[in-house]
Amino acid sequence: MNEPVIGSPDTSEMTARMRRHDWAATPLGPLEAWPQTLRVATELMLASPGASCLVCGPERLVLYNDAAARLCGVHHPAALGAPLGHGFPVAHPALEGLFARAFAGESLLAHALPIAVPGGAAGLFDARFTPLREGDGPVRWVHVTAQESGAHLAAQRLQENEALLRSLFEAIDDAVMVIERLPLSPAGQRNWRYVAMNGRAGAMFRKPDLTGQTVRDNFPEEDEAWYDIYDQVLESGQPLRFERESVPQAMILEMFVTRVRGHGDTRLMVVMRDVTERRQAADSLQRNEARQAFMLTLNDRMRALADPIDVMALSSELLGRYLGAGRCGYGEVDATGEFFIVERDWTDGVMESAKGRHRCDDFGAELIAANRAGECVAVDDAREDPRTRGVLPTFEAIGHLRSSLAMPMLKQGRWCATLFVQHTHPRHWTYDEQLLVREVAERTWSAVDRARAEGALRAADARKDEFLATLAHELRNPLAPIRGALLLLRSGRAPVEARALQAIIERQVDHMVRLVDDLLDVSRISRGAIELRREPLDLRAVLRTAVETSTPAIDDGRHVLTLDLPGEPLGVEGDAVRLAQVFANLLNNAAKYSDQGGRIVLSAWRDRQEVVVSVRDNGVGIAADHLERVFELFGQAERFAARTQGGLGIGLNLAQRLVAMHGGSIQARSEGAGQGSEFLIRLPFLAPAATAAFAALAPEVALGAHRILIVDDNRDAADTLSMLLRMQGAETRVAHDGPAALRQLEDWLPSAVLLDIGMPGMSGHEVARRIRADARLDGVMLVALTGWGQEADRQRTREAGFDHHLTKPVAFEVLLATLASPSSVRLRDTAS
């Protein structure tokens, strides 16, 4: 930065001294740091032909020119920059009082002032005291011009002072004007005329000189409130400082208005500063602070809510109040994309609620297309917006809607909801408001997703607890009749009823096996561990098998079953056992959830390239809010908790998964509670030419040539299996641990060993490895009988040398078929 220059170095003696003086050692500070007003006043003072000085600050430091130096006498040049009393030891006692008044802001003219300077000049002087400020601050300097009293000096003094004041007038950074009030016009209209203005004012108004012109001629659109302010200051005599927006200048002005004494008290001095940017920055900061406080409040209050509807309602109310809206709310789009549903909204008490279902197309194709694309839609006035002209009746019907701001939300690219803010009158939606509404929508929707996810977890946890309770109930129920039957058989006093008791035990065991099988199937499907044995099928045969399986449940309920099947084959490709499981499950549910003597209809038909199966009943039905959830895992346990017929609530979930594995779909229908229900299954159709007859079960297998060693630490299981195999003609032996089994093999060579895995001491894996290490036992078939059925468990048995892996409880016909299979086929994935 270049050093500031005060005059030219050779202008005068005092100019040179001013430049050389060490100002940094004084309260005024270095010359380059002086305010602009002080520097301009110093130049004017130095250039003045008459005696002139500047008295600065509370220290009364004195700066003077060459003419004033002669008044200092012997105290020059030490008086430069020294306090007033040091350079000018005044003889006139009123002089200090004059300076006090000048520093208080009063411009003074003192005539015939006797000033005596010891060792210097003395005489009568006329002195003018002019206070100087920097901007709007207090008086910091007083400019004094002095000349000998006398009429011959008056004109020169006036000219000098006017020149000085004009220079200061122009040097000020603010726009300064002097205006005077004019008489009222014949119509009683007020007006003011410009008397003077500096260059800054001309630049602000983009009119270099308005002197002599009137305010109304130049700014006819100016607010009448300006004239009220001018009149108030002129009549009260009290200065006024304020900020106000000027519409013609499109700026915010900081104003200082004061009366000019004299001239009939009709003049004002007006000082103006453009503070538009400062005000806008302050307003922006204030808006940001308010917005941040609003968002913090929104987040804090939403965090405590668990219901998604409550989250949306709270957000709507807070946003609506913050924006001063008439109505605010969230509408969700239904699965079809046809309806816009408002559960709850907030209104200001004047505008009507929009709660209800609204057809999306009623709002106009262009607006709905923008919503589907995720674009913010701002309508300032529905009656003027070309996008809404064709749908004004819709806007009128929902609370006389005139303006609206809609912020759509997309989920995986699909329009799922919209946050709307609305009014019954036109309103311009600013960019900042659109940004705020977008942020609120995004945060609210995140909170809604969180609430729904947490609700789903709570519901799943509740269903899990319900399921575990139901599972315990279902597993305990069969144990009571089994235990009772065993007690009767053990007593030996019920020989006649022995077959009936055996039938009871068999039914209850089968029931428990089905429960466990369903659980295992769900687990296997979840892990992708089930492989379908696909083959061409006539679905009619599968349905008849399902009916046979479900007949006991249907008979127990004394229900009437109607079977409606076509005469021609219904060809599908699939796993006959798994498909029969699906339909039997649906028939069992129909029997279970229908009152005694209910009606069940099983029908099937071909629909173009699909085979459709319907299972319909007149039972308890399904409530509308449960229809979409009946296929959830454990959903039935929740839905039918009051029913006592049994079930774990996993059957429909299992059926849905198995149907999906066959490339089909399943759908639930019901008119509501007590209105019955219908399940529709659709499967891909297979041309009849490729359809084979449904495979029958394998015939019974005779085991007369087999010698079988059964190894299981569960004595009852081992002994029961031994008796069943002997009934088929096999020779059997039993061992209850690994070492006992190996001892049996020392003098007895079986054709097959049935090994439990989880035995204490020596596991079944270790026994199998010992057998495979004995060349004498190379031809023995090893079959794992275990409750462990995961793929990792099968891998371990395979590595230990087993031929087959059967999961307990194994169906006896499956075990017979396995024992009859070639032992060279190692580890066939056999499911019970």
Secondary structure, 3 states (H helix, E strand, C coil): CCCCCCCCCCCCHHHHHHHHCCHHHCCCCCHHHCCHHHHHHHHHHHHCCCEEEEEECCCCEEEECHHHHHHHHHHCCCCCCCEHHHHCCCCCCHHHHHHHHHHCCCCEEEEEEEEECCCCCEEEEEEEEEEEECCCCCEEEEEEEEEECCHHHHHHHHHHHHHHHHHHHHHCCCEEEEEEECCCCCCCCCCEEEEEECHHHHHHHCCCCCCCCEHHHHCCCCCHHHHHHHHHHHHHCCCEEEEEEECCCCEEEEEEEEEECCHHHCEEEEEEEECHHHHHHHHHHHHHHHHHHHHHHHHHHHHCCCCHHHHHHHHHHHHHHHHCCCEEEEEEECCCCCEEEECCEEECCCCCCCCEEEEHHHHCHHHHHHHHCCCCEEECCCCCCCCCHHHHHHHHHCCCCCEEEEEEEEECCEEEEEEEEEECCCCCCCHHHHHHHHHHHHHHHHHHHHHHHHHHHHHHHHHHHHHHHHHHHHHHHHHHHHHHHHHHHHHCCCCCCHHHHHHHHHHHHHHHHHHHHHHHHHHHHHHCCCCCCCEEEEHHHHHHHHHHHHHHHHHHCCCEEEEECCCCCCEEEECHHHHHHHHHHHHHHHHHCCCCCCEEEEEEEEECCEEEEEEEECCCCCCHHHHHHCCCCCHHHHHCCCCCCCCCCCHHHHHHHHHHHCCCEEEEECCCCCCCEEEEEEEECCCHHHCCCCCCCCCCCCCCCCEEEEECCCHHHHHHHHHHHHHCCCEEEEECCHHHHHHHHHHCCCCEEEECCCCCCCCHHHHHHHHHCCHHHCCCEEEEEECCCCHHHHHHHHHHCCCEEEECCCCHHHHHHHHHCCCCCCCEECCC
